[in-house]
Amino acid sequence: MWQFYLRVLAYKEGTTQAVEDAMHLITLAEITARWPALQGALTTRTEGETGLAVLTPHTGDDVSWAKALRRTGMDSSAHTDACTDLRALLATADGPAVADLAQRLF
């Protein structure tokens, strides 16, 4: 999946993608594969930002994370476990770079 994303990004931007982009695309592909039910909210734009970009800056603060979840529509109890795991991944896997790639890709 990450290779597909890499090709799409290269096509959209008309460039060859860097190794750093490929590494972050692997994380984005992991998010897609692990939490397919969240994809609609993560790729939908809210005020010009994907849901992933809305969430990423708030991984370090419980209150702002909860507000970001509400803003993206992922604040239901059905998404609690997935969002907890997503938060942990974004906090440790260079979430801002992953979110930037999602902005460029979606």
Biopython code that builds the backbone (N, CA, C, O; Angstrom):
import numpy as np
from Bio.PDB.StructureBuilder import StructureBuilder

atoms = [
    (1, "MET", "N", (0.822, -1.185, 0.000)),
    (1, "MET", "CA", (0.000, 0.000, 0.000)),
    (1, "MET", "C", (0.872, 1.257, 0.000)),
    (1, "MET", "O", (0.567, 2.231, -0.688)),
    (2, "TRP", "N", (1.955, 1.228, 0.775)),
    (2, "TRP", "CA", (2.797, 2.430, 0.838)),
    (2, "TRP", "C", (3.439, 2.719, -0.512)),
    (2, "TRP", "O", (3.652, 3.878, -0.866)),
    (3, "GLN", "N", (3.747, 1.672, -1.261)),
    (3, "GLN", "CA", (4.326, 1.896, -2.584)),
    (3, "GLN", "C", (3.306, 2.533, -3.520)),
    (3, "GLN", "O", (3.654, 3.379, -4.343)),
    (4, "PHE", "N", (2.054, 2.128, -3.392)),
    (4, "PHE", "CA", (0.993, 2.756, -4.174)),
    (4, "PHE", "C", (0.909, 4.234, -3.830)),
    (4, "PHE", "O", (0.865, 5.077, -4.726)),
    (5, "TYR", "N", (0.886, 4.560, -2.531)),
    (5, "TYR", "CA", (0.837, 5.961, -2.109)),
    (5, "TYR", "C", (2.042, 6.735, -2.643)),
    (5, "TYR", "O", (1.908, 7.885, -3.061)),
    (6, "LEU", "N", (3.200, 6.114, -2.629)),
    (6, "LEU", "CA", (4.410, 6.766, -3.130)),
    (6, "LEU", "C", (4.260, 7.110, -4.617)),
    (6, "LEU", "O", (4.633, 8.201, -5.050)),
    (7, "ARG", "N", (3.718, 6.182, -5.379)),
    (7, "ARG", "CA", (3.521, 6.438, -6.806)),
    (7, "ARG", "C", (2.487, 7.527, -7.058)),
    (7, "ARG", "O", (2.668, 8.373, -7.934)),
    (8, "VAL", "N", (1.402, 7.505, -6.289)),
    (8, "VAL", "CA", (0.376, 8.538, -6.444)),
    (8, "VAL", "C", (0.958, 9.907, -6.121)),
    (8, "VAL", "O", (0.734, 10.871, -6.854)),
    (9, "LEU", "N", (1.704, 9.993, -5.024)),
    (9, "LEU", "CA", (2.304, 11.258, -4.627)),
    (9, "LEU", "C", (3.295, 11.751, -5.685)),
    (9, "LEU", "O", (3.309, 12.936, -6.019)),
    (10, "ALA", "N", (4.111, 10.857, -6.202)),
    (10, "ALA", "CA", (5.065, 11.234, -7.248)),
    (10, "ALA", "C", (4.332, 11.720, -8.494)),
    (10, "ALA", "O", (4.753, 12.687, -9.129)),
    (11, "TYR", "N", (3.241, 11.053, -8.840)),
    (11, "TYR", "CA", (2.452, 11.475, -10.002)),
    (11, "TYR", "C", (1.827, 12.853, -9.777)),
    (11, "TYR", "O", (1.898, 13.723, -10.646)),
    (12, "LYS", "N", (1.215, 13.044, -8.608)),
    (12, "LYS", "CA", (0.554, 14.313, -8.317)),
    (12, "LYS", "C", (1.527, 15.477, -8.296)),
    (12, "LYS", "O", (1.209, 16.568, -8.770)),
    (13, "GLU", "N", (2.710, 15.249, -7.749)),
    (13, "GLU", "CA", (3.679, 16.331, -7.596)),
    (13, "GLU", "C", (4.693, 16.384, -8.723)),
    (13, "GLU", "O", (5.490, 17.319, -8.793)),
    (14, "GLY", "N", (4.676, 15.396, -9.606)),
    (14, "GLY", "CA", (5.582, 15.394, -10.745)),
    (14, "GLY", "C", (7.040, 15.261, -10.367)),
    (14, "GLY", "O", (7.916, 15.765, -11.070)),
    (15, "THR", "N", (7.308, 14.586, -9.263)),
    (15, "THR", "CA", (8.683, 14.429, -8.798)),
    (15, "THR", "C", (8.922, 12.999, -8.341)),
    (15, "THR", "O", (7.990, 12.207, -8.198)),
    (16, "THR", "N", (10.171, 12.694, -8.119)),
    (16, "THR", "CA", (10.528, 11.448, -7.466)),
    (16, "THR", "C", (10.560, 11.731, -5.963)),
    (16, "THR", "O", (11.147, 12.721, -5.525)),
    (17, "GLN", "N", (9.942, 10.881, -5.200)),
    (17, "GLN", "CA", (9.827, 11.131, -3.766)),
    (17, "GLN", "C", (11.099, 10.717, -3.019)),
    (17, "GLN", "O", (11.807, 9.793, -3.421)),
    (18, "ALA", "N", (11.358, 11.409, -1.953)),
    (18, "ALA", "CA", (12.538, 11.157, -1.133)),
    (18, "ALA", "C", (12.332, 9.934, -0.236)),
    (18, "ALA", "O", (11.206, 9.492, -0.005)),
    (19, "VAL", "N", (13.439, 9.408, 0.254)),
    (19, "VAL", "CA", (13.391, 8.269, 1.168)),
    (19, "VAL", "C", (12.583, 8.620, 2.409)),
    (19, "VAL", "O", (11.847, 7.781, 2.926)),
    (20, "GLU", "N", (12.713, 9.854, 2.892)),
    (20, "GLU", "CA", (11.968, 10.272, 4.083)),
    (20, "GLU", "C", (10.464, 10.191, 3.831)),
    (20, "GLU", "O", (9.710, 9.752, 4.699)),
    (21, "ASP", "N", (10.032, 10.613, 2.648)),
    (21, "ASP", "CA", (8.616, 10.501, 2.305)),
    (21, "ASP", "C", (8.183, 9.047, 2.307)),
    (21, "ASP", "O", (7.102, 8.720, 2.796)),
    (22, "ALA", "N", (9.012, 8.177, 1.766)),
    (22, "ALA", "CA", (8.671, 6.754, 1.717)),
    (22, "ALA", "C", (8.507, 6.190, 3.119)),
    (22, "ALA", "O", (7.600, 5.396, 3.368)),
    (23, "MET", "N", (9.374, 6.593, 4.033)),
    (23, "MET", "CA", (9.257, 6.103, 5.411)),
    (23, "MET", "C", (7.957, 6.576, 6.048)),
    (23, "MET", "O", (7.303, 5.814, 6.759)),
    (24, "HIS", "N", (7.583, 7.811, 5.802)),
    (24, "HIS", "CA", (6.348, 8.330, 6.377)),
    (24, "HIS", "C", (5.119, 7.740, 5.686)),
    (24, "HIS", "O", (4.064, 7.593, 6.303)),
    (25, "LEU", "N", (5.262, 7.406, 4.412)),
    (25, "LEU", "CA", (4.163, 6.750, 3.716)),
    (25, "LEU", "C", (3.905, 5.356, 4.262)),
    (25, "LEU", "O", (2.769, 4.884, 4.246)),
    (26, "ILE", "N", (4.938, 4.699, 4.741)),
    (26, "ILE", "CA", (4.751, 3.398, 5.388)),
    (26, "ILE", "C", (3.862, 3.568, 6.617)),
    (26, "ILE", "O", (2.968, 2.756, 6.853)),
    (27, "THR", "N", (4.101, 4.609, 7.393)),
    (27, "THR", "CA", (3.266, 4.874, 8.567)),
    (27, "THR", "C", (1.841, 5.204, 8.141)),
    (27, "THR", "O", (0.888, 4.744, 8.771)),
    (28, "LEU", "N", (1.683, 5.985, 7.092)),
    (28, "LEU", "CA", (0.350, 6.315, 6.596)),
    (28, "LEU", "C", (-0.367, 5.059, 6.114)),
    (28, "LEU", "O", (-1.563, 4.896, 6.356)),
    (29, "ALA", "N", (0.347, 4.177, 5.439)),
    (29, "ALA", "CA", (-0.245, 2.909, 5.004)),
    (29, "ALA", "C", (-0.638, 2.056, 6.206)),
    (29, "ALA", "O", (-1.665, 1.377, 6.173)),
    (30, "GLU", "N", (0.159, 2.083, 7.255)),
    (30, "GLU", "CA", (-0.186, 1.349, 8.480)),
    (30, "GLU", "C", (-1.485, 1.882, 9.074)),
    (30, "GLU", "O", (-2.343, 1.110, 9.502)),
    (31, "ILE", "N", (-1.624, 3.191, 9.097)),
    (31, "ILE", "CA", (-2.854, 3.807, 9.621)),
    (31, "ILE", "C", (-4.050, 3.360, 8.792)),
    (31, "ILE", "O", (-5.103, 3.033, 9.340)),
    (32, "THR", "N", (-3.890, 3.345, 7.473)),
    (32, "THR", "CA", (-4.970, 2.924, 6.587)),
    (32, "THR", "C", (-5.340, 1.468, 6.820)),
    (32, "THR", "O", (-6.521, 1.125, 6.871)),
    (33, "ALA", "N", (-4.338, 0.613, 6.960)),
    (33, "ALA", "CA", (-4.586, -0.820, 7.127)),
    (33, "ALA", "C", (-5.122, -1.163, 8.515)),
    (33, "ALA", "O", (-5.992, -2.024, 8.643)),
    (34, "ARG", "N", (-4.617, -0.506, 9.547)),
    (34, "ARG", "CA", (-5.030, -0.843, 10.918)),
    (34, "ARG", "C", (-6.395, -0.299, 11.291)),
    (34, "ARG", "O", (-7.123, -0.919, 12.066)),
    (35, "TRP", "N", (-6.751, 0.865, 10.739)),
    (35, "TRP", "CA", (-8.007, 1.510, 11.148)),
    (35, "TRP", "C", (-8.836, 1.923, 9.934)),
    (35, "TRP", "O", (-9.054, 3.113, 9.705)),
    (36, "PRO", "N", (-9.296, 0.948, 9.159)),
    (36, "PRO", "CA", (-10.068, 1.300, 7.958)),
    (36, "PRO", "C", (-11.354, 2.063, 8.285)),
    (36, "PRO", "O", (-11.804, 2.881, 7.483)),
    (37, "ALA", "N", (-11.938, 1.812, 9.425)),
    (37, "ALA", "CA", (-13.181, 2.503, 9.795)),
    (37, "ALA", "C", (-12.963, 3.993, 10.043)),
    (37, "ALA", "O", (-13.919, 4.768, 9.995)),
    (38, "LEU", "N", (-11.736, 4.405, 10.304)),
    (38, "LEU", "CA", (-11.442, 5.813, 10.568)),
    (38, "LEU", "C", (-11.071, 6.592, 9.306)),
    (38, "LEU", "O", (-10.950, 7.816, 9.350)),
    (39, "GLN", "N", (-10.891, 5.904, 8.194)),
    (39, "GLN", "CA", (-10.354, 6.553, 6.997)),
    (39, "GLN", "C", (-11.202, 7.713, 6.506)),
    (39, "GLN", "O", (-10.660, 8.729, 6.069)),
    (40, "GLY", "N", (-12.504, 7.584, 6.568)),
    (40, "GLY", "CA", (-13.358, 8.686, 6.126)),
    (40, "GLY", "C", (-13.064, 9.957, 6.900)),
    (40, "GLY", "O", (-12.910, 11.028, 6.314)),
    (41, "ALA", "N", (-12.987, 9.836, 8.219)),
    (41, "ALA", "CA", (-12.730, 11.005, 9.062)),
    (41, "ALA", "C", (-11.285, 11.486, 8.949)),
    (41, "ALA", "O", (-11.029, 12.685, 9.051)),
    (42, "LEU", "N", (-10.352, 10.584, 8.743)),
    (42, "LEU", "CA", (-8.941, 10.970, 8.674)),
    (42, "LEU", "C", (-8.577, 11.658, 7.355)),
    (42, "LEU", "O", (-7.637, 12.451, 7.309)),
    (43, "THR", "N", (-9.308, 11.362, 6.298)),
    (43, "THR", "CA", (-8.974, 11.945, 5.001)),
    (43, "THR", "C", (-9.902, 13.098, 4.605)),
    (43, "THR", "O", (-9.601, 13.849, 3.676)),
    (44, "THR", "N", (-11.021, 13.236, 5.305)),
    (44, "THR", "CA", (-11.935, 14.350, 5.022)),
    (44, "THR", "C", (-11.322, 15.642, 5.529)),
    (44, "THR", "O", (-10.730, 15.687, 6.607)),
    (45, "ARG", "N", (-11.472, 16.679, 4.743)),
    (45, "ARG", "CA", (-10.904, 17.979, 5.119)),
    (45, "ARG", "C", (-11.890, 18.787, 5.949)),
    (45, "ARG", "O", (-13.074, 18.884, 5.627)),
    (46, "THR", "N", (-11.370, 19.359, 7.022)),
    (46, "THR", "CA", (-12.107, 20.275, 7.884)),
    (46, "THR", "C", (-11.335, 21.576, 7.877)),
    (46, "THR", "O", (-10.196, 21.631, 8.340)),
    (47, "GLU", "N", (-11.945, 22.616, 7.360)),
    (47, "GLU", "CA", (-11.277, 23.914, 7.244)),
    (47, "GLU", "C", (-9.921, 23.783, 6.538)),
    (47, "GLU", "O", (-8.935, 24.400, 6.940)),
    (48, "GLY", "N", (-9.894, 22.975, 5.486)),
    (48, "GLY", "CA", (-8.699, 22.831, 4.670)),
    (48, "GLY", "C", (-7.684, 21.811, 5.144)),
    (48, "GLY", "O", (-6.670, 21.598, 4.478)),
    (49, "GLU", "N", (-7.933, 21.174, 6.282)),
    (49, "GLU", "CA", (-6.991, 20.187, 6.805)),
    (49, "GLU", "C", (-7.642, 18.810, 6.850)),
    (49, "GLU", "O", (-8.826, 18.680, 7.159)),
    (50, "THR", "N", (-6.851, 17.783, 6.537)),
    (50, "THR", "CA", (-7.366, 16.434, 6.708)),
    (50, "THR", "C", (-7.559, 16.175, 8.200)),
    (50, "THR", "O", (-6.961, 16.843, 9.043)),
    (51, "GLY", "N", (-8.396, 15.206, 8.504)),
    (51, "GLY", "CA", (-8.611, 14.835, 9.904)),
    (51, "GLY", "C", (-7.307, 14.455, 10.587)),
    (51, "GLY", "O", (-7.108, 14.745, 11.767)),
    (52, "LEU", "N", (-6.431, 13.813, 9.853)),
    (52, "LEU", "CA", (-5.127, 13.438, 10.413)),
    (52, "LEU", "C", (-4.324, 14.675, 10.792)),
    (52, "LEU", "O", (-3.673, 14.700, 11.836)),
    (53, "ALA", "N", (-4.367, 15.692, 9.951)),
    (53, "ALA", "CA", (-3.652, 16.938, 10.249)),
    (53, "ALA", "C", (-4.281, 17.670, 11.433)),
    (53, "ALA", "O", (-3.582, 18.348, 12.185)),
    (54, "VAL", "N", (-5.580, 17.539, 11.598)),
    (54, "VAL", "CA", (-6.260, 18.152, 12.745)),
    (54, "VAL", "C", (-5.813, 17.477, 14.040)),
    (54, "VAL", "O", (-5.582, 18.152, 15.043)),
    (55, "LEU", "N", (-5.691, 16.165, 14.024)),
    (55, "LEU", "CA", (-5.366, 15.408, 15.239)),
    (55, "LEU", "C", (-3.896, 15.505, 15.656)),
    (55, "LEU", "O", (-3.591, 15.634, 16.841)),
    (56, "THR", "N", (-3.011, 15.443, 14.700)),
    (56, "THR", "CA", (-1.582, 15.272, 14.977)),
    (56, "THR", "C", (-0.975, 16.258, 15.969)),
    (56, "THR", "O", (-0.206, 15.825, 16.828)),
    (57, "PRO", "N", (-1.266, 17.543, 15.908)),
    (57, "PRO", "CA", (-0.616, 18.463, 16.851)),
    (57, "PRO", "C", (-1.081, 18.302, 18.305)),
    (57, "PRO", "O", (-0.525, 18.928, 19.206)),
    (58, "HIS", "N", (-2.084, 17.477, 18.528)),
    (58, "HIS", "CA", (-2.689, 17.398, 19.859)),
    (58, "HIS", "C", (-2.421, 16.088, 20.587)),
    (58, "HIS", "O", (-3.097, 15.780, 21.569)),
    (59, "THR", "N", (-1.452, 15.318, 20.125)),
    (59, "THR", "CA", (-1.201, 14.013, 20.749)),
    (59, "THR", "C", (-0.660, 14.125, 22.167)),
    (59, "THR", "O", (-0.785, 13.177, 22.942)),
    (60, "GLY", "N", (-0.071, 15.244, 22.524)),
    (60, "GLY", "CA", (0.549, 15.394, 23.837)),
    (60, "GLY", "C", (-0.340, 15.960, 24.923)),
    (60, "GLY", "O", (0.104, 16.100, 26.062)),
    (61, "ASP", "N", (-1.596, 16.293, 24.604)),
    (61, "ASP", "CA", (-2.470, 16.924, 25.591)),
    (61, "ASP", "C", (-3.863, 16.306, 25.515)),
    (61, "ASP", "O", (-4.492, 16.316, 24.458)),
    (62, "ASP", "N", (-4.343, 15.769, 26.635)),
    (62, "ASP", "CA", (-5.627, 15.073, 26.663)),
    (62, "ASP", "C", (-6.806, 15.963, 26.270)),
    (62, "ASP", "O", (-7.682, 15.535, 25.518)),
    (63, "VAL", "N", (-6.832, 17.176, 26.766)),
    (63, "VAL", "CA", (-7.965, 18.065, 26.490)),
    (63, "VAL", "C", (-7.997, 18.469, 25.015)),
    (63, "VAL", "O", (-9.045, 18.402, 24.373)),
    (64, "SER", "N", (-6.860, 18.883, 24.485)),
    (64, "SER", "CA", (-6.843, 19.288, 23.074)),
    (64, "SER", "C", (-7.063, 18.082, 22.157)),
    (64, "SER", "O", (-7.650, 18.228, 21.085)),
    (65, "TRP", "N", (-6.602, 16.897, 22.559)),
    (65, "TRP", "CA", (-6.863, 15.678, 21.780)),
    (65, "TRP", "C", (-8.370, 15.414, 21.722)),
    (65, "TRP", "O", (-8.907, 15.109, 20.657)),
    (66, "ALA", "N", (-9.041, 15.529, 22.847)),
    (66, "ALA", "CA", (-10.496, 15.310, 22.884)),
    (66, "ALA", "C", (-11.221, 16.324, 21.996)),
    (66, "ALA", "O", (-12.175, 15.972, 21.303)),
    (67, "LYS", "N", (-10.776, 17.567, 22.016)),
    (67, "LYS", "CA", (-11.395, 18.593, 21.166)),
    (67, "LYS", "C", (-11.156, 18.284, 19.687)),
    (67, "LYS", "O", (-12.052, 18.454, 18.861)),
    (68, "ALA", "N", (-9.954, 17.833, 19.359)),
    (68, "ALA", "CA", (-9.639, 17.492, 17.966)),
    (68, "ALA", "C", (-10.467, 16.286, 17.511)),
    (68, "ALA", "O", (-10.916, 16.243, 16.365)),
    (69, "LEU", "N", (-10.670, 15.320, 18.388)),
    (69, "LEU", "CA", (-11.521, 14.177, 18.046)),
    (69, "LEU", "C", (-12.947, 14.633, 17.753)),
    (69, "LEU", "O", (-13.572, 14.165, 16.801)),
    (70, "ARG", "N", (-13.453, 15.539, 18.570)),
    (70, "ARG", "CA", (-14.802, 16.086, 18.328)),
    (70, "ARG", "C", (-14.860, 16.802, 16.984)),
    (70, "ARG", "O", (-15.815, 16.650, 16.223)),
    (71, "ARG", "N", (-13.836, 17.575, 16.711)),
    (71, "ARG", "CA", (-13.787, 18.350, 15.457)),
    (71, "ARG", "C", (-13.798, 17.445, 14.228)),
    (71, "ARG", "O", (-14.351, 17.815, 13.192)),
    (72, "THR", "N", (-13.195, 16.272, 14.335)),
    (72, "THR", "CA", (-13.136, 15.335, 13.212)),
    (72, "THR", "C", (-14.283, 14.329, 13.220)),
    (72, "THR", "O", (-14.428, 13.546, 12.281)),
    (73, "GLY", "N", (-15.094, 14.345, 14.269)),
    (73, "GLY", "CA", (-16.211, 13.416, 14.351)),
    (73, "GLY", "C", (-15.839, 12.027, 14.827)),
    (73, "GLY", "O", (-16.604, 11.081, 14.641)),
    (74, "MET", "N", (-14.675, 11.894, 15.437)),
    (74, "MET", "CA", (-14.233, 10.586, 15.915)),
    (74, "MET", "C", (-14.313, 10.462, 17.429)),
    (74, "MET", "O", (-13.548, 9.713, 18.036)),
    (75, "ASP", "N", (-15.231, 11.187, 18.032)),
    (75, "ASP", "CA", (-15.318, 11.202, 19.486)),
    (75, "ASP", "C", (-16.328, 10.214, 20.053)),
    (75, "ASP", "O", (-16.626, 10.267, 21.246)),
    (76, "SER", "N", (-16.864, 9.314, 19.231)),
    (76, "SER", "CA", (-17.812, 8.331, 19.752)),
    (76, "SER", "C", (-17.070, 7.205, 20.463)),
    (76, "SER", "O", (-15.893, 6.952, 20.202)),
    (77, "SER", "N", (-17.772, 6.546, 21.351)),
    (77, "SER", "CA", (-17.152, 5.453, 22.108)),
    (77, "SER", "C", (-16.747, 4.296, 21.197)),
    (77, "SER", "O", (-15.869, 3.511, 21.554)),
    (78, "ALA", "N", (-17.368, 4.182, 20.040)),
    (78, "ALA", "CA", (-17.012, 3.121, 19.088)),
    (78, "ALA", "C", (-15.581, 3.268, 18.577)),
    (78, "ALA", "O", (-14.975, 2.291, 18.136)),
    (79, "HIS", "N", (-15.041, 4.480, 18.634)),
    (79, "HIS", "CA", (-13.698, 4.733, 18.112)),
    (79, "HIS", "C", (-12.638, 4.878, 19.207)),
    (79, "HIS", "O", (-11.476, 5.147, 18.903)),
    (80, "THR", "N", (-13.015, 4.706, 20.451)),
    (80, "THR", "CA", (-12.096, 4.979, 21.561)),
    (80, "THR", "C", (-10.794, 4.192, 21.466)),
    (80, "THR", "O", (-9.714, 4.780, 21.523)),
    (81, "ASP", "N", (-10.881, 2.880, 21.324)),
    (81, "ASP", "CA", (-9.662, 2.064, 21.289)),
    (81, "ASP", "C", (-8.792, 2.399, 20.080)),
    (81, "ASP", "O", (-7.574, 2.529, 20.205)),
    (82, "ALA", "N", (-9.413, 2.538, 18.919)),
    (82, "ALA", "CA", (-8.650, 2.851, 17.708)),
    (82, "ALA", "C", (-7.973, 4.211, 17.832)),
    (82, "ALA", "O", (-6.815, 4.364, 17.446)),
    (83, "CYS", "N", (-8.687, 5.195, 18.366)),
    (83, "CYS", "CA", (-8.112, 6.537, 18.497)),
    (83, "CYS", "C", (-6.998, 6.584, 19.533)),
    (83, "CYS", "O", (-6.049, 7.355, 19.392)),
    (84, "THR", "N", (-7.106, 5.773, 20.562)),
    (84, "THR", "CA", (-6.036, 5.691, 21.556)),
    (84, "THR", "C", (-4.765, 5.148, 20.907)),
    (84, "THR", "O", (-3.676, 5.684, 21.110)),
    (85, "ASP", "N", (-4.916, 4.085, 20.129)),
    (85, "ASP", "CA", (-3.758, 3.506, 19.444)),
    (85, "ASP", "C", (-3.216, 4.444, 18.359)),
    (85, "ASP", "O", (-2.003, 4.556, 18.182)),
    (86, "LEU", "N", (-4.111, 5.112, 17.642)),
    (86, "LEU", "CA", (-3.685, 6.083, 16.630)),
    (86, "LEU", "C", (-2.886, 7.212, 17.270)),
    (86, "LEU", "O", (-1.865, 7.641, 16.732)),
    (87, "ARG", "N", (-3.346, 7.681, 18.402)),
    (87, "ARG", "CA", (-2.643, 8.757, 19.117)),
    (87, "ARG", "C", (-1.229, 8.329, 19.484)),
    (87, "ARG", "O", (-0.279, 9.091, 19.307)),
    (88, "ALA", "N", (-1.093, 7.123, 19.988)),
    (88, "ALA", "CA", (0.233, 6.619, 20.359)),
    (88, "ALA", "C", (1.144, 6.519, 19.137)),
    (88, "ALA", "O", (2.323, 6.864, 19.216)),
    (89, "LEU", "N", (0.617, 6.060, 18.026)),
    (89, "LEU", "CA", (1.425, 5.949, 16.814)),
    (89, "LEU", "C", (1.856, 7.328, 16.323)),
    (89, "LEU", "O", (3.024, 7.528, 15.989)),
    (90, "LEU", "N", (0.927, 8.274, 16.276)),
    (90, "LEU", "CA", (1.262, 9.623, 15.801)),
    (90, "LEU", "C", (2.287, 10.309, 16.699)),
    (90, "LEU", "O", (3.108, 11.096, 16.228)),
    (91, "ALA", "N", (2.234, 10.007, 17.990)),
    (91, "ALA", "CA", (3.163, 10.627, 18.934)),
    (91, "ALA", "C", (4.583, 10.089, 18.779)),
    (91, "ALA", "O", (5.546, 10.765, 19.141)),
    (92, "THR", "N", (4.717, 8.872, 18.241)),
    (92, "THR", "CA", (6.043, 8.264, 18.161)),
    (92, "THR", "C", (6.586, 8.132, 16.743)),
    (92, "THR", "O", (7.772, 7.849, 16.571)),
    (93, "ALA", "N", (5.759, 8.329, 15.732)),
    (93, "ALA", "CA", (6.176, 8.066, 14.345)),
    (93, "ALA", "C", (6.227, 9.339, 13.506)),
    (93, "ALA", "O", (5.831, 9.328, 12.341)),
    (94, "ASP", "N", (6.703, 10.424, 14.081)),
    (94, "ASP", "CA", (6.796, 11.695, 13.358)),
    (94, "ASP", "C", (5.457, 12.059, 12.726)),
    (94, "ASP", "O", (5.338, 12.252, 11.516)),
    (95, "GLY", "N", (4.453, 12.143, 13.601)),
    (95, "GLY", "CA", (3.098, 12.461, 13.185)),
    (95, "GLY", "C", (2.964, 13.674, 12.282)),
    (95, "GLY", "O", (2.220, 13.615, 11.303)),
    (96, "PRO", "N", (3.661, 14.785, 12.571)),
    (96, "PRO", "CA", (3.531, 15.946, 11.688)),
    (96, "PRO", "C", (3.941, 15.659, 10.234)),
    (96, "PRO", "O", (3.293, 16.139, 9.303)),
    (97, "ALA", "N", (4.990, 14.896, 10.042)),
    (97, "ALA", "CA", (5.420, 14.565, 8.676)),
    (97, "ALA", "C", (4.410, 13.640, 8.003)),
    (97, "ALA", "O", (4.146, 13.774, 6.808)),
    (98, "VAL", "N", (3.852, 12.713, 8.755)),
    (98, "VAL", "CA", (2.836, 11.805, 8.220)),
    (98, "VAL", "C", (1.593, 12.601, 7.839)),
    (98, "VAL", "O", (1.020, 12.388, 6.770)),
    (99, "ALA", "N", (1.175, 13.518, 8.711)),
    (99, "ALA", "CA", (0.001, 14.349, 8.430)),
    (99, "ALA", "C", (0.239, 15.244, 7.212)),
    (99, "ALA", "O", (-0.668, 15.460, 6.408)),
    (100, "ASP", "N", (1.458, 15.762, 7.083)),
    (100, "ASP", "CA", (1.786, 16.571, 5.909)),
    (100, "ASP", "C", (1.649, 15.761, 4.622)),
    (100, "ASP", "O", (1.129, 16.259, 3.623)),
    (101, "LEU", "N", (2.114, 14.521, 4.647)),
    (101, "LEU", "CA", (1.973, 13.666, 3.469)),
    (101, "LEU", "C", (0.508, 13.389, 3.173)),
    (101, "LEU", "O", (0.104, 13.352, 2.011)),
    (102, "ALA", "N", (-0.286, 13.195, 4.213)),
    (102, "ALA", "CA", (-1.730, 12.967, 4.001)),
    (102, "ALA", "C", (-2.365, 14.194, 3.354)),
    (102, "ALA", "O", (-3.223, 14.074, 2.479)),
    (103, "GLN", "N", (-1.932, 15.383, 3.797)),
    (103, "GLN", "CA", (-2.438, 16.615, 3.188)),
    (103, "GLN", "C", (-2.118, 16.643, 1.697)),
    (103, "GLN", "O", (-2.960, 17.013, 0.878)),
    (104, "ARG", "N", (-0.904, 16.254, 1.357)),
    (104, "ARG", "CA", (-0.468, 16.277, -0.033)),
    (104, "ARG", "C", (-1.139, 15.175, -0.863)),
    (104, "ARG", "O", (-1.409, 15.361, -2.049)),
    (105, "LEU", "N", (-1.397, 14.052, -0.242)),
    (105, "LEU", "CA", (-1.915, 12.886, -0.949)),
    (105, "LEU", "C", (-3.436, 12.937, -1.104)),
    (105, "LEU", "O", (-3.971, 12.628, -2.169)),
    (106, "PHE", "N", (-4.115, 13.325, -0.044)),
    (106, "PHE", "CA", (-5.582, 13.305, -0.074)),
    (106, "PHE", "C", (-6.086, 14.683, -0.318)),
    (106, "PHE", "O", (-7.297, 14.895, -0.381)),
]
sb = StructureBuilder()
sb.init_structure("model")
sb.init_model(0)
sb.init_chain("A")
sb.init_seg("    ")
for serial, (resi, resn, name, xyz) in enumerate(atoms, 1):
    if name == "N":
        sb.init_residue(resn, " ", resi, " ")
    sb.init_atom(name, np.array(xyz, "f"), 0.0, 1.0, " ", f" {name:<3s}", serial, name[0])
structure = sb.get_structure()
